[in-house]
Amino acid sequence: MGDLRDMLLKAGLVSAEQAKKVEEAKQVDQRPKGPQSRPRPPAEGPPRPPRPERTQEGPRAMATSAPLSKDESQRLLKLAQGGRVEGRTRGQRRFYYVSRAGFVPCLELSDEVVRDLEQGVIAIAESERGDAWLVTGDCARALVEADPAWIRSH
């Protein structure tokens, strides 16, 4: 006994062309399902503007007009490390800031530390290498005078 397709063709109820279309549809249905086979939804709203070109220096280029000398960078690093906030600062609240590289990392801080950050009592300092820590308000003001790019929060 043949399959149903052959029987329908013999009886003249289905043309050869119609049978061929059904076979092709079966093959399409048997393809593996995955993200590449799903149709993409149409874009909603107006098209997005192109992203601006990223420079090697990133946000640093906007913060200062001239790069710092090695001695000045070392002086600022020592100043920032000397003004570090000591004690228990970790907690349950996440505080987000924009890094020099343009990323948005977060620190898990206590409620008191977040309140002090928001009031400007302390600040987040970030070195040119990307190391970040909490510093006192006096240290932050001194760093801003020398190079505003060092302070990531006010």
GICORBEL-V65002 format. One record per backbone hydrogen bond with DSSP energy under -0.5 kcal/mol. NH is the residue of the N-H (numbers start at 1). CO is the residue of the C=O. E is the energy in kcal/mol with one decimal. If there is no record, write none. Layout:
{{NH/CO/E} {NH/CO/E}}
//
This chain:
{{7/3/-1.8} {8/4/-2.4} {9/5/-2.2} {10/6/-2.4} {11/7/-2.0} {12/8/-0.7} {12/9/-0.7} {13/8/-1.7} {14/8/-1.2} {19/15/-2.0} {20/16/-2.0} {21/17/-2.0} {22/18/-1.8} {23/19/-2.0} {24/20/-2.3} {25/21/-2.1} {26/22/-1.9} {27/23/-2.0} {28/24/-1.9} {29/25/-2.0} {30/26/-1.3} {31/28/-1.2} {37/34/-1.0} {38/34/-1.0} {59/100/-1.0} {60/57/-1.3} {61/58/-1.2} {62/59/-1.1} {63/59/-1.3} {64/60/-1.7} {73/69/-2.4} {74/70/-2.2} {75/71/-2.3} {76/72/-2.4} {77/73/-2.2} {78/74/-2.3} {79/75/-2.2} {80/76/-2.6} {81/77/-2.4} {82/78/-2.1} {83/79/-1.3} {84/81/-1.0} {85/134/-2.3} {86/84/-0.6} {89/87/-0.7} {91/108/-0.8} {93/109/-2.0} {95/107/-2.8} {96/94/-0.5} {97/105/-1.9} {99/97/-0.6} {99/103/-2.8} {102/99/-1.5} {105/97/-0.5} {107/95/-2.4} {109/93/-3.1} {109/107/-0.8} {110/89/-2.3} {114/110/-2.2} {115/111/-2.3} {116/112/-2.3} {117/113/-2.4} {118/114/-2.5} {119/115/-1.8} {120/116/-0.8} {120/117/-0.7} {121/116/-2.0} {122/116/-1.1} {123/135/-2.3} {125/123/-0.6} {125/133/-2.9} {126/150/-3.0} {127/131/-2.9} {130/127/-1.2} {133/125/-2.0} {135/123/-2.8} {136/83/-2.1} {137/121/-1.5} {140/136/-2.2} {141/137/-2.3} {142/138/-2.0} {143/139/-2.3} {144/140/-2.4} {145/141/-1.9} {146/142/-1.5} {147/143/-3.5} {150/147/-1.9} {151/148/-1.2} {152/124/-3.2} {152/150/-0.5} {153/124/-0.8}}
//
